[in-house]
């Protein structure tokens, strides 16, 4: 379970540009939930992910994972239990290293390397099997540099690498936004398979309303640091894209757009 309790977050504190994004914000994500998060720019979606992962810190409140307070844990410590896939495929892989080397790095996440080879040759067949599950032919390109792959291939690898170890939480930060529609559909299908197979508690921020409706068992819309829609289970299944668009339009009118 993931819990954000009474979260406050300010930007540009002490300046004329000081802004309060979150004021007493609360969110609980249950074990095994797949939450799709939508909202306009500046609504707090990515900021929320950064607070969860530790790349940004709260100014008030607590963050708990499975009942443990991680509010002041460092980012690298949180990633023992968290896998994150970013919008930019380059952020989840090392382009100047081979597929094999990238897989080895992901496999050794949170482990102490010591004075040994970076690649455990006994694990190569395991890496090949993992890559084969992507159905992209990458299992036959182990010695190709990742920078030579397409954006879709790299994002598929980033997803695989983020979930190779025994993580509990998967954070998806607009991970299909930089891809063409066909490739984005493929990555979403792979995402759904991985989440179901590994029973991961997942939070996905997306601007694609169709994906938000079709995937996951809970949908949240954010606006100005607040939750304006929160539907789960059967209520979520009844939502169609036009329902979300209607709320977007109402918000736009209220904001004078």
N, C-alpha and C positions, 0 to 999 in steps of 0.2 A: 504493500500500500504506500502511496505517495501522498503527503499532506503538506499543504502550504497554509500556515495559520497566521492570520492577522498581519499579513505582509504589507510593509510600507517600503516604497522605493522612490527616491528623489534623484533628479539629475541637475547638474550645475548648481549645487548647493552654495549659497552665499553670494550668488551673482544675480544680475537683473533677469537672467534667463532661467532662474530656478523653476523647476517643474516637478510636480508630484504626479507620478504615473500610477502607483498603487497606494491606496489608502485603506488599510484594514481588509486587504484582499484575502479571500479564503477559497481553497480548492482541495478536494479529496478525490484521488483516483484509486479505485479499488483494484485488488489483485486481478490480473488478467484482463483488465479493461483496455480497449483500444479506443482512445479519444481523439477525434478529429477536431481541430481548433481553427476557426476562421475568424475574419475580422478585417477591418480597413487598416491601412498603414497608420502606425502610431497607436494602435489599440492595445498594445502590450504583449502580443503573441510571442515574438522572439525574445523580448525582455524576460518573459516568464520562463522560457527555456533556459536562458542564460543564468537566471537565478537558481533553477533546479540543478544545473550542471556545475555551477560554481565559477563561471567565467565573469559573473557579476554578483555583487553581494547585497543583501537586504539592508535596509536602514532601520527595520523594525520587524518583529515577528519571528517565526520559526519555520524551518523546513525539516520534515521527518520522512525517513524511508524505512518502511517496515518497523515503525515505532522508535527508530533511533534518530536522535537529533543530529543532523548534518549541517546545521546552519553555518558553522564556522569551519567546516572541513574544507581542505584545499581541493582545487579542481581535480588534480591527478588522483587524489584519494577517492573521490566520488566515482571516477571512471572505472573503478574495480567492479562496480555494480551497474554502471550505465554504459550503453552504446549509443553513439550519436552519429547521424548521417546528415551532412550539410547540403545546402543548395548547390554549392560549387563542388563538382566531383573531385577537383584537385585538393580539397581540404581533407578528404578521407583516405587518400592514398599518397604514396611517395612516387612521383612521376619519373625520377631518375633511377629508380630501382626496379628490378624485374618483378614479375608477378610472384615468382617463388619467394623472393626476398620480402615482398609486402606481406605475403601470407605468413611467413615466419615471424615477422614483427607482430602481427595481430595475434598469432598463436601464443606469443610470449608476453602478452599484455599483463602487467602487474606482477610479473615474475622477475626474479633477480637473474641477470644474465651470467655474471661471473666471468671467468677466463675460459670460455668455451666458444665453439663456433656458433655463429648466429643462426645457422640453418641446421636443424636436426634431420639428417637424411632419412631416418626411420619414419619421419612424418610426411615425406613427400607424397606417398600414395594417398594419405589422408587429405592433403591439400588438393590433389588431383580429383579425388571423389567429391570434395566440397565444390570445386569449380565446375565439375560436370553437372551438378544439380542446377546450375544457372542456364544450361542449354545454350551457351554462347560460344562453345568451342575453346574456351580459355584454358581448359585442362591440357591442351596440346601446345600452349604458348608459354610455358612456365618461365622460359628464359628471355621473353620479350619484355622490354621496359614498359611500365604501365603508362608512361606519357605517350606512347605510340597507339594506345587504344582509343576507341571512340568514347564520347562522353557517356553514353549509355552503358558501355562495357565497364568503364571506370566506376560509375555509380552502382552498378550491380556488384562490383568487387567491394566497394566501400560498405555496402549493406552487409555483404557476407563477412567482411573483416570485423565490422562493428558487433556482430552477433556470434563470433566464433567461440569466445570464452563464455563462462557461466555467468552471464549478466542477468539482471532481474528486470531492468528498465531499458526501453528503447525510445530514444528521442529523435524525431524526424523533423528537420528544420527546412521545410519547403524543398524536400529532396528530389522532386520531379520538375521544379520550376525552370531549370536550365535545359531541359530536354525537349525534343520534338514530340508531338502528340503520340505517335506510335510507340516510341521508346519509353515515354512516360507511362503509358498503359502497361507495358511490359514490367517496368520497375515496380509499379503498384501491385501487379499480380504476384511478383516475387516477394514483395513486402508482406502481403497478406499471408502467403504460404509460410514465410519465416515466423511471423508473429503467432500463427496458429500452431505450427509445429513445436516451437520452443515455449509456448504459453507465456509470452512476454507482456508485461504491462507497458503500454505504448501511448505516447503523446505525439500526435502528428499535426504540425502547423502546415496549412496549405491555403493557397489562393484559388485552387481548383474546387469549385463548389460541387461538381459532380463526384469527385473523389471523396469529399467530405460526407456526401450523402450515401455513396455506395459502400464505403469501407468503414470498418469499426462498429462498435456497439454503443457509442456515445458521441454526441455532437455538441460543441460549445461555440458560441459566437461571443467575441469580446469587442468592447468599445470603450475607449478612454479608461482603460485599466479596470473595467468591470465586466461581469458576465451578463449578457442580455438574452442569451438563449442557452439552455442546458437541457438536452433531451437524451434519454438513455432507453435501452431496451425496445419495447414495442412502440413507445412514443417516438423514438428516433427512427424506427423503420417506416413510420408514416410520413416522415418529412420528405418533401420533394424540393428540387432546386429552386423553384419559384417561391417557395415559402421563405427561403433565406434571402432571395432577392428582394422580396417585399420588405423585409426588415431593413436591409441595406438602404432601400429607397426612403423609408421612413426616417432613418438616421441622417441621410443626406439632406432631406428637406429641413430637419431640425437644425442642422449645422449650416443651413443657408446655401447648400450646393445645388 
